[in-house]
């Protein structure tokens, strides 16, 4: 079931212990939750563990959900919290993957199909690894924002709701994260012109100070 089809009636039934309704919620969100976890861990097993913990918490706390934020915002916030909890316990969670994602998601950079050119394939792999390293070097606040925006394709409003911030602050964090990532790629000699369009959004001057 698609996320958009999860209505208040399904949520209300799940809150009352309807297992079929809860299963519909899991089915709608499990791929997004897993992909977000995989971004942080770069390990399918860890991502699966995080996903399971997320839905355990969703099941446990769903009766307390008051609808003050959208269900997706609430679940993504839980996902971020579990990722951070896990990152605090494991030292190997600083590597991020740019491979796993929904089929309709657009990655940070578009690279043409070069499966039949070994040299180009090698360059593509190196570039993806370099981008992952660059994102891993960002502070956690900027990393959260850029993963949600540029990798998961979330809107500024959604990110602001998940992080509990103003939209201006979110834009500022994403702008600074993009600048740091761009400079990292330039320094390492692997900056592609086609990535420029992803870094053209500049926040207002008052937002940059946040």
Phi and psi in degrees as GROMACS dihedral restraints (atoms count N, CA, C in turn):
[ dihedral_restraints ]
;  ai    aj    ak    al  type     phi  dphi    fc
    3     4     5     6     1   -75.4    20    10
    4     5     6     7     1   151.2    20    10
    6     7     8     9     1   -57.2    20    10
    7     8     9    10     1   -40.0    20    10
    9    10    11    12     1   -62.3    20    10
   10    11    12    13     1   -20.7    20    10
   12    13    14    15     1   -88.3    20    10
   13    14    15    16     1    -3.0    20    10
   15    16    17    18     1   -81.8    20    10
   16    17    18    19     1   100.9    20    10
   18    19    20    21     1   -95.4    20    10
   19    20    21    22     1   177.2    20    10
   21    22    23    24     1   -64.1    20    10
   22    23    24    25     1   -28.0    20    10
   24    25    26    27     1   -66.3    20    10
   25    26    27    28     1   -41.0    20    10
   27    28    29    30     1   -66.2    20    10
   28    29    30    31     1   -42.7    20    10
   30    31    32    33     1   -61.4    20    10
   31    32    33    34     1   -45.4    20    10
   33    34    35    36     1   -61.6    20    10
   34    35    36    37     1   -41.3    20    10
   36    37    38    39     1   -65.1    20    10
   37    38    39    40     1   -41.7    20    10
   39    40    41    42     1   -64.7    20    10
   40    41    42    43     1   -37.1    20    10
   42    43    44    45     1   -64.2    20    10
   43    44    45    46     1   -25.6    20    10
   45    46    47    48     1   -91.3    20    10
   46    47    48    49     1     4.9    20    10
   48    49    50    51     1    98.0    20    10
   49    50    51    52     1    11.1    20    10
   51    52    53    54     1   -73.5    20    10
   52    53    54    55     1   109.3    20    10
   54    55    56    57     1   -67.9    20    10
   55    56    57    58     1   -33.8    20    10
   57    58    59    60     1   -64.0    20    10
   58    59    60    61     1   -40.8    20    10
   60    61    62    63     1   -66.1    20    10
   61    62    63    64     1   -41.5    20    10
   63    64    65    66     1   -65.0    20    10
   64    65    66    67     1   -37.8    20    10
   66    67    68    69     1   -63.3    20    10
   67    68    69    70     1   -33.9    20    10
   69    70    71    72     1   -65.5    20    10
   70    71    72    73     1   -37.5    20    10
   72    73    74    75     1   -65.5    20    10
   73    74    75    76     1   -45.2    20    10
   75    76    77    78     1   -60.1    20    10
   76    77    78    79     1   -46.3    20    10
   78    79    80    81     1   -60.9    20    10
   79    80    81    82     1   -37.8    20    10
   81    82    83    84     1   -70.1    20    10
   82    83    84    85     1   -34.2    20    10
   84    85    86    87     1  -108.2    20    10
   85    86    87    88     1   -12.3    20    10
   87    88    89    90     1   -61.4    20    10
   88    89    90    91     1   -36.6    20    10
   90    91    92    93     1   -68.7    20    10
   91    92    93    94     1   -44.8    20    10
   93    94    95    96     1   -62.2    20    10
   94    95    96    97     1   -43.6    20    10
   96    97    98    99     1   -64.1    20    10
   97    98    99   100     1   -45.6    20    10
   99   100   101   102     1   -61.6    20    10
  100   101   102   103     1   -44.8    20    10
  102   103   104   105     1   -63.4    20    10
  103   104   105   106     1   -40.2    20    10
  105   106   107   108     1   -63.6    20    10
  106   107   108   109     1   -41.4    20    10
  108   109   110   111     1   -64.8    20    10
  109   110   111   112     1   -38.5    20    10
  111   112   113   114     1   -67.3    20    10
  112   113   114   115     1   -31.4    20    10
  114   115   116   117     1   -59.5    20    10
  115   116   117   118     1   -38.2    20    10
  117   118   119   120     1   -81.4    20    10
  118   119   120   121     1   -34.4    20    10
  120   121   122   123     1   -99.8    20    10
  121   122   123   124     1   -28.8    20    10
  123   124   125   126     1    55.7    20    10
  124   125   126   127     1    28.2    20    10
  126   127   128   129     1  -142.0    20    10
  127   128   129   130     1   113.9    20    10
  129   130   131   132     1   -57.1    20    10
  130   131   132   133     1   -39.1    20    10
  132   133   134   135     1   -66.6    20    10
  133   134   135   136     1   -43.8    20    10
  135   136   137   138     1   -63.1    20    10
  136   137   138   139     1   -40.8    20    10
  138   139   140   141     1   -63.3    20    10
  139   140   141   142     1   -37.7    20    10
  141   142   143   144     1   -67.0    20    10
  142   143   144   145     1   -41.8    20    10
  144   145   146   147     1   -60.5    20    10
  145   146   147   148     1   -43.5    20    10
  147   148   149   150     1   -63.5    20    10
  148   149   150   151     1   -43.3    20    10
  150   151   152   153     1   -59.4    20    10
  151   152   153   154     1   -43.7    20    10
  153   154   155   156     1   -63.0    20    10
  154   155   156   157     1   -41.1    20    10
  156   157   158   159     1   -66.2    20    10
  157   158   159   160     1   -37.7    20    10
  159   160   161   162     1   -59.7    20    10
  160   161   162   163     1   -48.7    20    10
  162   163   164   165     1   -75.3    20    10
  163   164   165   166     1   -23.3    20    10
  165   166   167   168     1   -64.7    20    10
  166   167   168   169     1   -41.9    20    10
  168   169   170   171     1   -70.0    20    10
  169   170   171   172     1   -38.2    20    10
  171   172   173   174     1   -60.4    20    10
  172   173   174   175     1   -46.0    20    10
  174   175   176   177     1   -62.5    20    10
  175   176   177   178     1   -41.1    20    10
  177   178   179   180     1   -69.4    20    10
  178   179   180   181     1   -40.2    20    10
  180   181   182   183     1  -102.6    20    10
  181   182   183   184     1    -2.8    20    10
  183   184   185   186     1   -57.3    20    10
  184   185   186   187     1   -39.0    20    10
  186   187   188   189     1   -59.4    20    10
  187   188   189   190     1   -22.2    20    10
  189   190   191   192     1   -91.6    20    10
  190   191   192   193     1    -5.0    20    10
  192   193   194   195     1   -69.6    20    10
  193   194   195   196     1   122.0    20    10
  195   196   197   198     1  -101.7    20    10
  196   197   198   199     1    -4.9    20    10
  198   199   200   201     1    80.8    20    10
  199   200   201   202     1    16.8    20    10
  201   202   203   204     1   -68.4    20    10
  202   203   204   205     1   -24.3    20    10
  204   205   206   207     1  -128.7    20    10
  205   206   207   208     1   166.9    20    10
  207   208   209   210     1   -65.9    20    10
  208   209   210   211     1   157.6    20    10
  210   211   212   213     1   -61.2    20    10
  211   212   213   214     1   -39.1    20    10
  213   214   215   216     1   -63.6    20    10
  214   215   216   217     1   -43.4    20    10
  216   217   218   219     1   -59.8    20    10
  217   218   219   220     1   -44.7    20    10
  219   220   221   222     1   -62.0    20    10
  220   221   222   223     1   -44.8    20    10
  222   223   224   225     1   -69.8    20    10
  223   224   225   226     1   -39.9    20    10
  225   226   227   228     1   -66.3    20    10
  226   227   228   229     1   -33.6    20    10
  228   229   230   231     1   -65.4    20    10
  229   230   231   232     1   -41.9    20    10
  231   232   233   234     1   -61.7    20    10
  232   233   234   235     1   -42.2    20    10
  234   235   236   237     1   -60.5    20    10
  235   236   237   238     1   -45.5    20    10
  237   238   239   240     1   -61.6    20    10
  238   239   240   241     1   -40.8    20    10
  240   241   242   243     1   -64.2    20    10
  241   242   243   244     1   -42.1    20    10
  243   244   245   246     1   -66.6    20    10
  244   245   246   247     1   -40.0    20    10
  246   247   248   249     1   -60.1    20    10
  247   248   249   250     1   -43.6    20    10
  249   250   251   252     1   -67.4    20    10
  250   251   252   253     1   -40.1    20    10
  252   253   254   255     1   -60.3    20    10
  253   254   255   256     1   -43.1    20    10
  255   256   257   258     1   -68.8    20    10
  256   257   258   259     1   -39.5    20    10
  258   259   260   261     1   -62.5    20    10
  259   260   261   262     1   -31.0    20    10
  261   262   263   264     1   -72.7    20    10
  262   263   264   265     1   -18.5    20    10
  264   265   266   267     1  -100.2    20    10
  265   266   267   268     1   -21.6    20    10
  267   268   269   270     1  -120.8    20    10
  268   269   270   271     1   131.4    20    10
  270   271   272   273     1   -83.6    20    10
  271   272   273   274     1    -8.9    20    10
  273   274   275   276     1  -100.4    20    10
  274   275   276   277     1    20.5    20    10
  276   277   278   279     1   -95.8    20    10
  277   278   279   280     1    17.8    20    10
  279   280   281   282     1   -94.3    20    10
  280   281   282   283     1     6.4    20    10
  282   283   284   285     1  -104.3    20    10
  283   284   285   286     1   129.8    20    10
  285   286   287   288     1  -114.1    20    10
  286   287   288   289     1   146.9    20    10
  288   289   290   291     1  -105.6    20    10
  289   290   291   292     1   138.5    20    10
  291   292   293   294     1  -105.4    20    10
  292   293   294   295     1     7.7    20    10
  294   295   296   297     1   -86.9    20    10
  295   296   297   298     1   -47.5    20    10
  297   298   299   300     1   -82.2    20    10
  298   299   300   301     1   126.4    20    10
  300   301   302   303     1  -173.1    20    10
  301   302   303   304     1   169.8    20    10
  303   304   305   306     1   -64.0    20    10
  304   305   306   307     1   151.2    20    10
  306   307   308   309     1   -60.8    20    10
  307   308   309   310     1   -28.5    20    10
  309   310   311   312     1   -94.1    20    10
  310   311   312   313     1     5.9    20    10
  312   313   314   315     1   -85.6    20    10
  313   314   315   316     1   143.3    20    10
  315   316   317   318     1  -101.4    20    10
  316   317   318   319     1   122.6    20    10
  318   319   320   321     1   -71.3    20    10
  319   320   321   322     1   174.2    20    10
  321   322   323   324     1   -58.0    20    10
  322   323   324   325     1   -41.2    20    10
  324   325   326   327     1  -130.4    20    10
  325   326   327   328     1   140.4    20    10
  327   328   329   330     1   -91.7    20    10
  328   329   330   331     1   124.7    20    10
  330   331   332   333     1  -121.5    20    10
  331   332   333   334     1   129.1    20    10
  333   334   335   336     1   -64.0    20    10
  334   335   336   337     1   161.1    20    10
  336   337   338   339     1   -67.9    20    10
  337   338   339   340     1   112.9    20    10
  339   340   341   342     1  -126.3    20    10
  340   341   342   343     1    32.8    20    10
  342   343   344   345     1   -60.7    20    10
  343   344   345   346     1   -25.9    20    10
  345   346   347   348     1  -102.1    20    10
  346   347   348   349     1    13.4    20    10
  348   349   350   351     1  -124.4    20    10
  349   350   351   352     1    98.6    20    10
  351   352   353   354     1   -54.7    20    10
  352   353   354   355     1   -39.9    20    10
  354   355   356   357     1   -65.9    20    10
  355   356   357   358     1   -45.2    20    10
  357   358   359   360     1   -66.2    20    10
  358   359   360   361     1   -37.5    20    10
  360   361   362   363     1   -62.9    20    10
  361   362   363   364     1   -40.3    20    10
  363   364   365   366     1   -63.5    20    10
  364   365   366   367     1   -43.3    20    10
  366   367   368   369     1   -63.5    20    10
  367   368   369   370     1   -41.2    20    10
  369   370   371   372     1   -61.5    20    10
  370   371   372   373     1   -43.8    20    10
  372   373   374   375     1   -63.3    20    10
  373   374   375   376     1   -42.4    20    10
  375   376   377   378     1   -62.7    20    10
  376   377   378   379     1   -41.0    20    10
  378   379   380   381     1   -64.0    20    10
  379   380   381   382     1   -45.2    20    10
  381   382   383   384     1   -61.7    20    10
  382   383   384   385     1   -40.8    20    10
  384   385   386   387     1   -66.0    20    10
  385   386   387   388     1   -37.1    20    10
  387   388   389   390     1   -67.4    20    10
  388   389   390   391     1   -41.3    20    10
  390   391   392   393     1   -62.0    20    10
  391   392   393   394     1   -42.3    20    10
  393   394   395   396     1   -61.2    20    10
  394   395   396   397     1   -42.0    20    10
  396   397   398   399     1   -63.2    20    10
  397   398   399   400     1   -41.6    20    10
  399   400   401   402     1   -63.4    20    10
  400   401   402   403     1   -42.7    20    10
  402   403   404   405     1   -65.6    20    10
  403   404   405   406     1   -37.7    20    10
  405   406   407   408     1   -64.8    20    10
  406   407   408   409     1   -24.1    20    10
  408   409   410   411     1   -83.3    20    10
  409   410   411   412     1   -11.3    20    10
  411   412   413   414     1   -70.3    20    10
  412   413   414   415     1   154.1    20    10
  414   415   416   417     1   -69.9    20    10
  415   416   417   418     1   162.1    20    10
  417   418   419   420     1   -60.0    20    10
  418   419   420   421     1   -35.9    20    10
  420   421   422   423     1   -65.2    20    10
  421   422   423   424     1   -45.2    20    10
  423   424   425   426     1   -70.6    20    10
  424   425   426   427     1   -36.7    20    10
  426   427   428   429     1   -62.9    20    10
  427   428   429   430     1   -45.9    20    10
  429   430   431   432     1   -55.5    20    10
  430   431   432   433     1   -47.7    20    10
  432   433   434   435     1   -65.3    20    10
  433   434   435   436     1   -44.9    20    10
  435   436   437   438     1   -73.3    20    10
  436   437   438   439     1   -31.7    20    10
  438   439   440   441     1   -65.1    20    10
  439   440   441   442     1   -45.2    20    10
  441   442   443   444     1   -67.3    20    10
  442   443   444   445     1   -37.0    20    10
  444   445   446   447     1   -84.4    20    10
  445   446   447   448     1   -56.9    20    10
  447   448   449   450     1   -86.9    20    10
  448   449   450   451     1   -20.5    20    10
  450   451   452   453     1  -106.7    20    10
  451   452   453   454     1   -45.9    20    10
  453   454   455   456     1   -88.1    20    10
  454   455   456   457     1   -10.9    20    10
  456   457   458   459     1    70.6    20    10
  457   458   459   460     1    26.7    20    10
  459   460   461   462     1   -79.4    20    10
  460   461   462   463     1   152.6    20    10
  462   463   464   465     1   -76.1    20    10
  463   464   465   466     1   164.3    20    10
  465   466   467   468     1   -62.5    20    10
  466   467   468   469     1   -38.4    20    10
  468   469   470   471     1   -62.4    20    10
  469   470   471   472     1   -43.5    20    10
  471   472   473   474     1   -62.9    20    10
  472   473   474   475     1   -44.7    20    10
  474   475   476   477     1   -63.8    20    10
  475   476   477   478     1   -42.7    20    10
  477   478   479   480     1   -60.2    20    10
  478   479   480   481     1   -41.1    20    10
  480   481   482   483     1   -66.0    20    10
  481   482   483   484     1   -43.1    20    10
  483   484   485   486     1   -64.0    20    10
  484   485   486   487     1   -43.5    20    10
  486   487   488   489     1   -88.4    20    10
  487   488   489   490     1    -9.0    20    10
  489   490   491   492     1    68.7    20    10
  490   491   492   493     1    38.9    20    10
  492   493   494   495     1  -124.6    20    10
  493   494   495   496     1   167.4    20    10
  495   496   497   498     1   -75.6    20    10
  496   497   498   499     1   157.7    20    10
  498   499   500   501     1   -62.9    20    10
  499   500   501   502     1   -34.4    20    10
  501   502   503   504     1   -62.7    20    10
  502   503   504   505     1   -41.6    20    10
  504   505   506   507     1   -66.2    20    10
  505   506   507   508     1   -39.9    20    10
  507   508   509   510     1   -61.0    20    10
  508   509   510   511     1   -47.2    20    10
  510   511   512   513     1   -61.2    20    10
  511   512   513   514     1   -38.9    20    10
  513   514   515   516     1   -63.7    20    10
  514   515   516   517     1   -43.9    20    10
  516   517   518   519     1   -64.7    20    10
  517   518   519   520     1   -41.0    20    10
  519   520   521   522     1   -66.6    20    10
  520   521   522   523     1   -41.1    20    10
  522   523   524   525     1   -60.2    20    10
  523   524   525   526     1   -47.5    20    10
  525   526   527   528     1   -66.3    20    10
  526   527   528   529     1   -37.6    20    10
  528   529   530   531     1   -63.9    20    10
  529   530   531   532     1   -43.2    20    10
  531   532   533   534     1   -64.3    20    10
  532   533   534   535     1   -39.9    20    10
  534   535   536   537     1   -63.6    20    10
  535   536   537   538     1   -43.6    20    10
  537   538   539   540     1   -64.6    20    10
  538   539   540   541     1   -42.1    20    10
  540   541   542   543     1   -66.4    20    10
  541   542   543   544     1   -42.1    20    10
  543   544   545   546     1   -60.9    20    10
  544   545   546   547     1   -45.5    20    10
  546   547   548   549     1   -64.6    20    10
  547   548   549   550     1   -36.7    20    10
  549   550   551   552     1   -63.3    20    10
  550   551   552   553     1   -43.3    20    10
  552   553   554   555     1   -69.0    20    10
  553   554   555   556     1   -39.0    20    10
  555   556   557   558     1   -63.5    20    10
  556   557   558   559     1   -44.9    20    10
  558   559   560   561     1   -59.4    20    10
  559   560   561   562     1   -34.4    20    10
  561   562   563   564     1   -94.6    20    10
  562   563   564   565     1     9.4    20    10
  564   565   566   567     1    68.4    20    10
  565   566   567   568     1    30.7    20    10
  567   568   569   570     1  -137.2    20    10
  568   569   570   571     1    40.6    20    10
  570   571   572   573     1   -97.0    20    10
  571   572   573   574     1   124.3    20    10
  573   574   575   576     1   -97.0    20    10
  574   575   576   577     1   138.6    20    10
  576   577   578   579     1   -59.1    20    10
  577   578   579   580     1   -35.2    20    10
  579   580   581   582     1   -67.7    20    10
  580   581   582   583     1   -11.5    20    10
  582   583   584   585     1   -82.1    20    10
  583   584   585   586     1   -12.7    20    10
  585   586   587   588     1   -56.3    20    10
  586   587   588   589     1   -39.3    20    10
  588   589   590   591     1   -61.9    20    10
  589   590   591   592     1   -23.0    20    10
  591   592   593   594     1   -80.7    20    10
  592   593   594   595     1    -6.6    20    10
  594   595   596   597     1  -122.8    20    10
  595   596   597   598     1    21.1    20    10
  597   598   599   600     1   -90.6    20    10
  598   599   600   601     1   -15.3    20    10
  600   601   602   603     1   -77.9    20    10
  601   602   603   604     1   120.0    20    10
  603   604   605   606     1  -114.7    20    10
  604   605   606   607     1   132.4    20    10
  606   607   608   609     1   -73.1    20    10
  607   608   609   610     1   165.1    20    10
  609   610   611   612     1   -63.9    20    10
  610   611   612   613     1   158.6    20    10
  612   613   614   615     1   -58.3    20    10
  613   614   615   616     1   -38.1    20    10
  615   616   617   618     1   -68.8    20    10
  616   617   618   619     1   -26.8    20    10
  618   619   620   621     1   -75.6    20    10
  619   620   621   622     1   -31.6    20    10
  621   622   623   624     1   -64.3    20    10
  622   623   624   625     1   -24.1    20    10
  624   625   626   627     1   -77.8    20    10
  625   626   627   628     1    -7.7    20    10
